[in-house]
Amino acid sequence: MGEVCAFLASQKLKFHSKFDGETVRTGDELQKMLTYYKGGTSVTLTVQSLENGSYVERQIPITLGYKKDSQKQEVQEN
């Protein structure tokens, strides 16, 4: 999940979006949804970005990573 949130922040995207077609409004909602998906699964992340004063919806195909890989990265960062 950290990678998804970091991507959203880096792109200046509004988080009120959709994950695999389901509306997601908070990080907690996204975290709960991710528990139902296996690593390696391809999904579509729908986000809104501000362009010329208006929000434009974009669909971004992503492939989910594995929890074990995320845990390894956290250990390396500490």
ZALOKE-337852 format. One record per residue (C-alpha): residue in one letter; z, x, y negated. Coordinates in pm, 1 decimal, m for minus. Layout:
<atoms>
+---------+----------+----------+----------+
: residuo :       c3 :       c1 :       c2 :
+---------+----------+----------+----------+
:       A :        Z :        X :        Y :
...
+---------+----------+----------+----------+
</atoms>
This chain:
<atoms>
+---------+----------+----------+----------+
: residuo :       c3 :       c1 :       c2 :
+---------+----------+----------+----------+
:       M :      0.0 :      0.0 :      0.0 :
:       G :     71.2 :    285.6 :   m236.8 :
:       E :   m293.3 :    386.3 :   m232.1 :
:       V :   m408.8 :     33.0 :   m320.5 :
:       C :   m162.7 :      4.9 :   m611.6 :
:       A :   m251.8 :    353.5 :   m736.1 :
:       F :   m620.4 :    260.9 :   m729.2 :
:       L :   m555.8 :    m58.3 :   m924.8 :
:       A :   m358.6 :    131.1 :  m1187.0 :
:       S :   m620.7 :    403.8 :  m1220.6 :
:       Q :   m894.7 :    148.4 :  m1278.9 :
:       K :   m692.5 :    m47.2 :  m1539.0 :
:       L :   m733.8 :   m358.2 :  m1328.6 :
:       K :   m528.2 :   m671.6 :  m1364.3 :
:       F :   m324.8 :   m712.8 :  m1046.0 :
:       H :   m358.8 :  m1090.9 :  m1026.1 :
:       S :   m628.0 :  m1075.2 :   m763.2 :
:       K :   m722.8 :  m1148.7 :   m404.5 :
:       F :   m682.7 :   m950.7 :    m85.7 :
:       D :   m921.1 :  m1053.3 :    191.5 :
:       G :   m978.6 :  m1385.1 :     13.6 :
:       E :   m609.4 :  m1472.4 :    m31.1 :
:       T :   m459.9 :  m1483.6 :   m381.6 :
:       V :   m205.2 :  m1208.3 :   m448.0 :
:       R :      9.1 :  m1210.0 :   m762.7 :
:       T :    273.2 :   m947.6 :   m690.1 :
:       G :    321.0 :   m622.3 :   m503.6 :
:       D :    568.8 :   m798.3 :   m274.8 :
:       E :    303.6 :  m1054.0 :   m177.6 :
:       L :     57.5 :   m774.0 :   m104.9 :
:       Q :    316.0 :   m584.6 :     99.9 :
:       K :    383.4 :   m895.1 :    311.2 :
:       M :     11.6 :   m956.5 :    366.7 :
:       L :    m46.3 :   m597.1 :    476.4 :
:       T :    194.8 :   m643.3 :    767.8 :
:       Y :    m68.0 :   m866.3 :    933.2 :
:       Y :   m347.0 :   m605.6 :    924.3 :
:       K :   m408.4 :   m299.0 :   1139.0 :
:       G :   m505.2 :     37.6 :    996.8 :
:       G :   m880.2 :     88.8 :    997.2 :
:       T :   m946.4 :   m277.0 :    912.6 :
:       S :  m1208.5 :   m335.3 :    642.5 :
:       V :  m1120.8 :   m599.8 :    381.7 :
:       T :  m1235.8 :   m702.1 :     35.6 :
:       L :  m1009.8 :   m652.4 :   m262.5 :
:       T :  m1100.3 :   m886.6 :   m549.0 :
:       V :   m968.9 :   m772.4 :   m886.3 :
:       Q :  m1016.8 :   m855.1 :  m1250.8 :
:       S :  m1092.3 :   m589.3 :  m1510.9 :
:       L :  m1108.4 :   m622.4 :  m1886.2 :
:       E :  m1459.5 :   m578.6 :  m2025.9 :
:       N :  m1550.7 :   m658.0 :  m2386.2 :
:       G :  m1240.5 :   m874.0 :  m2430.0 :
:       S :  m1295.3 :  m1083.1 :  m2115.6 :
:       Y :  m1177.5 :  m1044.0 :  m1758.3 :
:       V :  m1457.7 :   m986.0 :  m1509.1 :
:       E :  m1398.9 :  m1034.7 :  m1137.4 :
:       R :  m1506.4 :   m753.2 :   m905.9 :
:       Q :  m1508.1 :   m728.8 :   m527.7 :
:       I :  m1422.7 :   m390.8 :   m379.7 :
:       P :  m1463.5 :   m326.7 :     m5.7 :
:       I :  m1180.2 :   m109.3 :    128.7 :
:       T :  m1070.6 :     21.1 :    466.2 :
:       L :   m697.5 :     15.7 :    521.8 :
:       G :   m521.5 :    335.7 :    613.9 :
:       Y :   m250.9 :    380.0 :    873.8 :
:       K :    120.0 :    358.7 :    797.3 :
:       K :    183.8 :    689.7 :    973.9 :
:       D :    m63.6 :    865.3 :    740.7 :
:       S :    115.4 :    722.4 :    437.1 :
:       Q :    450.8 :    842.4 :    570.6 :
:       K :    311.3 :   1194.2 :    622.5 :
:       Q :    190.3 :   1201.2 :    262.8 :
:       E :    534.7 :   1092.7 :    134.6 :
:       V :    701.3 :   1377.1 :    326.5 :
:       Q :    454.0 :   1630.7 :    187.6 :
:       E :    513.9 :   1509.0 :   m170.6 :
:       N :    893.1 :   1545.2 :   m134.2 :
+---------+----------+----------+----------+
</atoms>
